[in-house]
Amino acid sequence: MKTIKLIIKTNTTKYPILIGKNLISKLPKILNENNVKFKKSLIVFDKKIPKKLQKKIKKSFNKSSIHYINANEKNKNQKTVNDIIEILLKKNFSREDCLFAVGGGITGDIVGFAASQFKRGLKFINIPTTLLSQVDSSVGGKTGVNTKYGKNLIGSFYQPTIVISDINFLFSLPKREIICGYGEILKHALISNKSFFNFLDKNFLKIIQLESPFIEQAVYKSCQIKKVIVEKDEKEKNLRKKLNFGHTFAHAYEATLKYSKKLNHGEAVLLGMNTALNLSYKKKILNKGVYDLILRHFKNSKLPTNIQKYFFTKDLNKILSFMIKDKKNNSDKINLILLKKIGNTIINKKLQKNYLKSFIKKELIY
């Protein structure tokens, strides 16, 4: 397939997203064609990126400074951001210079946040290397870090200069990581587009096996859905909140397990969406036919759905405490995104803590 190009236009900026194969072999050409210019650059790599792929990028920018991070939820903190900013200060970077992120969503969030903080903003090039980051976190300009109080509670909205999604990175990932990215693809279909859901239902195996043109189409369509939402609501005042479908549960699940490797973000999102679907059905917001259709897709695709595998009733209060602290809440009630039908959500469904406690308790028992 040819390289696919999407243009994101927000109130603050305009930038391209490129999707295709072998893009990192022609980075200088891509940047030149998109008028991305800078004198100095710092490339921040996730240590897990295969050496041969790192080498291709280093070869294109042999005078760049290099910094490595161990990208995981525990290191997604202010200290990691400060380490990057320290290098920029020591090397006297200006706002016309550039910071590269080469890694998954955690790397992009950390580096994007550092870029937004340094001298109130310098150029930021995002090269997402996981399926999850290519279809979700690299689009829309959310950056941030975790604290002991919860996930992404410190951050900023800061749009990249360009996003370069090279499909070749995906071939280096274990299947577990591909499934995690698929969770966000499925989320985009459920909140926005029935025909896209039908495409996923029909082509799930081809997508997770990274077959062309199915994987490129899945990445493109996900980015396109998010593009439309972000352009209408860059700062998440209303419409963009629907992108959080399943995430209030998911973030609480991750935080309750202290961001352990037992449950990564994409798996937590899949569990969170399943919990939100169960709640939507219980509240009679979602009808049985659509509910069964979606659950059948989860089952046929062997996606994680069982929170009992990860939690016990003794974890209930901890899960709720993290849900209450979620950044989307602005009252003593818990704010959720629920599903009416495929392509139609309820935003800002406020539920009492005690009701949710009873609901989650039943999810943990039955």
N, C-alpha and C positions, 0 to 999 in steps of 0.2 A: 504493500500500500504506500501511496505518497504520504508525505508529512501533512498532518491535519493542523490547521491554524484556527484558533478561536481568539477573538479580541474581547477583553473585559473592559467595559467603560463604567467607571463609578463617578461620583461627584468630585472625587479628589484626583483621579488619574485615569490613564488608559494603558493597558499592557497586553502583550500577546501570550497565549499558551500554545506551545508546539507539542504535538503528539506524533511519534513515529519511531522507526527503528534506526539504530546506529547514529543517532544525532550527536552524541558526544565526540564522534570522530571529526565533526565539522563545526565545532563550537565557534572558532573565530569568524568563520563565514556567516554563521547564524546571527551572531551578535552584530556583525557589520551590516547585514541585510536589515536588521531591526533597529539600526542606529543606536546601539548600546555602546557607549564609549566611556573609558576610564583610564587613569594612569596607573594606579596601584590597585592590587587586589589581595584579599585574604580568602583562601579557600578552606572552609571548615568541612572536614570529612568525618562521617561516622566511621569508627574503626572497623566496622563489620563489612564495609564495601570491599569487594574482591580487588586484590592488588592490580590485576591486569586492567580493570576498569578505572581505577585511580590513575594508573599510568597514562591512559589515553587523555585524561583531563590535564594532568600535570604537563604532559608533552605540549599541549596547546598553550599553556600559560607557565612557561618554565621560569619566569621571573616572579611569579606570585609567592607570597608567604603561605605556609601550610600550617594548619592546626587540626589536631584530632580530638574528637570527643567520644566518650563511651555513651552512646545514646540509649538511655533507658529512662523510665518514668522517675526513678529515684534521683537520677542526675539532671532531670529537667527542673533546674532550680536557679536561683539568682547567682549562686557562685559560678556555675558554668557560663552564664551570661557575662559576669564580671571578668572572667578569664579571657573571653574574646575581646571585650572592650579594652582591657589592659594592653593587649597586643596592638590594637588600633591606635591607642594613645602613644605607646612606645615608638611606633613606626610613623607617627605623625600623619595619619590618614586624614583626608579632607572629605567634605560632603560629596565631592565629585568622584571619589574613589568607590571601590566596590567590595561587597561581601558576598561570597558564594556559600550556599548551603548544599552539600551533597550527601543526601541520606533520606531517611523516612520522615514521617510527620513530626517526630520529636526533634530531629535535627532542624527541620524547617521552622518549627515554632521557636526554638531557642535562638537560632541565628537571625530569624526575622525580628525577634524582640530586641536582640542586641543592635541590629541595624536601625531600629526605630529609636533607640535610646541614644546612640552615639551622635553627638552634635545635632540632636533633634532629627536625625535621619540621613543615612547615606544610601547609595544604590545597593540593591539587594537582588541577586539572581538565585532563583530556586531551581535546583535540579533534583526533583523527587525520585527516589530509587525503589520505593515499595508501591504495590498496587494501591494500598490505602491512601498513601500521600498523593499519588498521581490523580486519584479520583475525588479526593476530598480536601485534605488540609492544605494543599498547595494552592487552592483556589479560594480567593475571597479575603485574604489579608489578615486573618486572625493569627496573632502570635501570643506567646505567653509561657509561664512556668507554673509548676505546682508548689504548694506549701503543705505543711502538716494539717492544715484545715480543709484541704480539698484540692481538686484538679483545676488548673488554668485560672486560678483566682487572681493572679497578677499578670497583666498583659496589655496589649494595645492592638488597635486596628492599623495595620501598616501593609500597604500593597507592594508586591514585588515589582521589579523593573521588567522582568520576563520570567516565564516558567518554561522549562525544557524537560518534557516527560519522554525519556528514552525507554521504549518497551524492552530493549535488550537487558536492562537491569533486572527485570522481573524473572528472567531465566536463572538467576543466581539465588532465588528465594526458595525456601522450603514451602511445601504445600500449605502448611499452617498459616504462613504469612499471606499466601494468595487468598485463602478462605477469609482471612481478616479483612482484606481489601474488598472482597466480594460483599461483605456485610454492608459497607457504605454504598456500594453500587445498588444493592437491593433496597437500601433505605431510600435512595433517590427515586427509584421506580415507585416504591410504595407511596411516597408523599406527593408525587407529581405526575406519573405517566403510566396508564394501564397498558398501552401498547409496548412500552419498554419492559414492563413486568412480564408480558407475554413472551417477548424476545428472550429474556433471562430464563424463563421457565422452559423454553424450548432448547436453549443453547448453553445451559449451565456448564455441562461437562467440557464443551469446547472452550468456554471462557476460562475456566480454572486450569485447563491444560495449555492455555496461552496460544491457542490456534488463531492464525490470521484468517480473515479480517475480524473475527469475533471479539478478540481481546481489544483491538484498537477501537472498534465500535462501542464496546462497553465503556471504555475510558472516556471516549469522546462524548457519548450521550450523557454520562454522569456529570462531566464538566459543563456541558451545555445546560443541563438542568440547574446546576448550582450558579452558573453565570447569570441566568435570568433572574434568579432570586436575589443574588448579591447586588446586581445592578439596580434593582428596585429598592433594596434595603441594606445598604452597606454596613450600617452600624447596629444592626439587629434590634431595631425598634419594634418591629411587628412581624412582617412576612418571613424574614430570615430565621425567626425562631423555629419554624417548622423543620429546619435542618437538624434540630436537636431531637427529633423523634427517637425515642429509646435511650437518649443520652443521659437524662437525669438518673435513671436507674443504672445505666452503664457506669457512669462516673462514681456513683456510690459503691457499686460492686468492686471496682478497681481499688478505690481508697480503703474499703473495708479489708481487702486482702493486702493492703500496704504495697500496692503496685508490684506484686510478686509475679514471677514468670509463669505461675500456675494459670493466670488469666491475663491475656494481653488485650490491648484496647479494642481491636476488631472483634474478638470473641465476646468481650463485655458488651459491645454495641449490639451484637446478635442476640445475646441474652436479654439485654435491655429492651430491644424491639419486641421480642417474644413476650416479655412481661407487659409491655405497653399494649400489645395486641390482646392479650388475655384481659387486661383491664378495660380496654375499649369494648370488648364483647360483653364482659360482665355488666358494664354500665349501659348496655343496650345502645351504644353509639354505632357499633359495627355489626352488620347482620351476619347470620350464621353461614350463609353461602360464601361470602367473601372471606370470612374468618377461616373456614375450612380450606378454601382455595390457597390461602397464604400459608397455613400450617402444613398443607400437603407439600408445598414447595420447600419449606424448611426440612420436612421429613425426607422427601425424595433426594434432596441435595445433601442430606446428613449434616446439616448445620447445627451448632450447639444451641440447645433450648432449655436444658434442665439446670436450674439454679441450685437444686438439691445436691448436685455434684460438687459444688463449691462452698455452700453455706448451710448453716444449721440455724435452728430457731434462736439459739443464743447470740447469733450475729444480728438479729433483727433491729435492736436499738441502735447499733452502730451504723447499719445501712440507712436507717431513717435520719440519724444525725447528719450524715453526709448529704442526704437529699435536701434537708432543711437549709444547709449552708450553700447549696447550689446557687451560682451567680444569677440564675434566671428568676429567683424568688425575690419578691419585694413585700411580702406580708408573712403572717404566721402560718399561712397555708402553703402547700407545695404545688408549684406550677408545673404542669405536664402538657406534652403534645400527644394527643390521641388521634386515632384513625377512624374516619367516618366510612370511607370506602377507598379503594386504590385511587390515588390522585387527589384525595380530599381529606384534609386534617382539621382538627379543632386545636387552635392555638390558645395558650393561656388557660387551660382547664385547671382551676384551682380546687384542690381537694384537701380535706382536713387530715392532719397527721394521724389521728386515731383510726380513721377509715382506711388509710393506706397501711397502717400497721396491721390491721386485721386482714386486709387483702394479701399482703406479702407473707404473713404468717401461714395462710392457707396455701400459698404457692410453695412454701418451704416444706409443708407437711404432705400435701397430696401429689 
